[in-house]
Amino acid sequence: MNFENSIDFAKQLDEEDPLRAYKNEFLFPEHGGKPVIYFTGNSLGLQPKTAQAKVQEVLNDWASLAVDGHFYAQNPWWEMHEQLSPKLANIIGAKPKEVAIMNTLTANLHFLMVSFYKPTPHRYKIICEEKAFPSDQYAFQSQLRFHGYDPQDGIIELKKRKGTHHWYTEDVLETIEKNKDTATLLLMGGVNYYNGQVFDMQSITQKAKECGLMVGWDLAHAVGNVKLELHKWGVDFATWCSYKYLNSGPGSLAGIYVNEKYLDQSNLNRFEGWWGHDKATRFQMQKNFKPMPNAEAWQLSNLPILSLAPQLASVQMFDDVGMGALVAKSQKLTNYLQYLLEHSQGFNRYFELLTPLKRGCQLSLYFKNKGREVFDAFSEHGVVADWREPGVIRLAPVPLYNSFEEMYLFAVILKNTLKQVYTL
Ligand SMILES: Cc1ncc(COP(=O)(O)O)c(C=O)c1O
C-alpha cells in the first residue's frame, strides 16, 4: 500500500479501519487532560471498559454468596476458566483441551520443564535465543542446577550474526542440527521481547522435533499479537502471560498449552495439585490423583478469580475480532508507523530500526546517543513508550486500541523532540 505522510491520510485509514470502534472499549491514562498515545501494550495492555463490571460481579457474588459463590455465582468460580479455554485455543491455534489457565508465566516455565525437560548425562542441554528474557534465563539456569548440571555449559544460545540485530532462521536450524546429540530441549521466545522479531516457529519446531528435542515456546510477546498454530506446528508445550496483548490486568493469570499427545501419558513427570484432579471426583478428596483429561491436569490450585475476571472481558474481544482481522490491521498500523519514521525529514539518521520485517506490532529503535533524552522529551508530550538500556525505545502500536492518527501525531511529536534534543 502507498502511504502518505499527512493527517488527512491517517484519518482516512482510521475511517476505513473495520476495528476502529474497539478503541472506545478501552480506558486510556490521561496527560494534560487528553488520552496518552499508548505504545506499551507489549508490557501492560490497557484496561477494557468491561473489566470493572466483571470484577465487580465477583465481588458482589463474594459478598452475597460467600463460599457458595464457588458453585452458585452467576459465573460459578470453580469452572469460570472453562469459558476461556476455547477462546484462548483460537488465539494460539490449539484444541481447547490443550489449554489451561494457571499461575504466572515464569512459574509455568518451571512446571512445564518438570514434565518436558528430561536431561540425561548425554543429552541435557537447553537451546534458547541469546539474551533471552532474564526470567527465562534464570529459569533455565536453575533447572540445570537442580538436575546437577552446570548452566555455563548446559545452555546453548542461538546467536545473531555479527553486525546484525536479528536472527536468521537458517542459523537457528544449523545450531539445532549441530547440537542435536547433547541438547534435549529447545525453549525460546516466539517473539523476541527486545527487537520484536517473530521467529519462524513452524520451521524451528519441525527441525527440533526431527532432531529429537522437546520444543516449548514462551509466548509472552506472541499471544494476541501474531498468528499462532501451535497444534499444527507440532509444538510440545508453551506458556504465556495475559497482561500484555491480552489486556487482562497486572499479573493476571498465565496460560499453558500442552500438545494433546501428552494428555493421557501416565508416565509423564508432573507436579500435581487438587485442581488438576478429575473434576467429577475432585471433592471426594480421594488419596489417588486422577488427572483431568486435558491440559488442566497441570493446574494445581483453585484459581484467583478476581484476577481471572478481567481476562473474560478481554479475551471475548479477541474472539469477536479473530486473529486474522487483528493481524491484518496490526501489520498496516506498524507499517504505517515505520513509513512515517522513515519519511519524516531524515529521522532515521538518529536511530536504527532493530526490528526485522518478520515482526508483530512492535518496532524497536536504537539511538546511538541521547536516546534517553529523546525518550524523556516525548514522554512529556503524552507518549507512553518503553525504554531499554543501552539506547532502545520500544513502540508497540496495538491494533485493538491504537489508531493511524496516533501514528501520525507521534511522528510529529518525535520530529519536534529530535529538533529539541539534537538542536537542529
Ligand atoms: C518473554 C518473557 N518471559 C518471561 C516474562 C516474565 O513474566 P512473569 O513475571 O509473568 O513470570 C516476561 C515478562 O515480561 C517476558 O516478557
The ligand as an SDF file (V2000), in Angstrom:
LIG
                    3D

 16 16  0  0  0  0  0  0  0  0999 V2000
    9.4780  -13.0920   27.3570 C   0  0  0  0  0  0  0  0  0  0  0  0
    9.0990  -13.0300   28.8070 C   0  0  0  0  0  0  0  0  0  0  0  0
    9.3190  -14.1070   29.5850 N   0  0  0  0  0  0  0  0  0  0  0  0
    9.0160  -14.0820   30.9040 C   0  0  0  0  0  0  0  0  0  0  0  0
    8.4880  -12.9620   31.4980 C   0  0  0  0  0  0  0  0  0  0  0  0
    8.2030  -12.9760   32.9690 C   0  0  0  0  0  0  0  0  0  0  0  0
    6.8500  -12.9750   33.2130 O   0  0  0  0  0  0  0  0  0  0  0  0
    6.2110  -13.1910   34.6780 P   0  0  0  0  0  0  0  0  0  0  0  0
    6.7030  -12.0850   35.5390 O   0  0  0  0  0  0  0  0  0  0  0  0
    4.7520  -13.0900   34.4350 O   0  0  0  0  0  0  0  0  0  0  0  0
    6.6470  -14.5320   35.1580 O   0  0  0  0  0  0  0  0  0  0  0  0
    8.2300  -11.8260   30.7230 C   0  0  0  0  0  0  0  0  0  0  0  0
    7.6510  -10.6040   31.3290 C   0  0  0  0  0  0  0  0  0  0  0  0
    7.5200   -9.5820   30.7510 O   0  0  0  0  0  0  0  0  0  0  0  0
    8.5530  -11.8620   29.3510 C   0  0  0  0  0  0  0  0  0  0  0  0
    8.3660  -10.7920   28.5600 O   0  0  0  0  0  0  0  0  0  0  0  0
  1  2  1  0
  2  3  1  0
  2 15  2  0
  3  4  2  0
  4  5  1  0
  5  6  1  0
  5 12  2  0
  6  7  1  0
  7  8  1  0
  8  9  2  0
  8 10  1  0
  8 11  1  0
 12 13  1  0
 12 15  1  0
 13 14  2  0
 15 16  1  0
M  END
$$$$
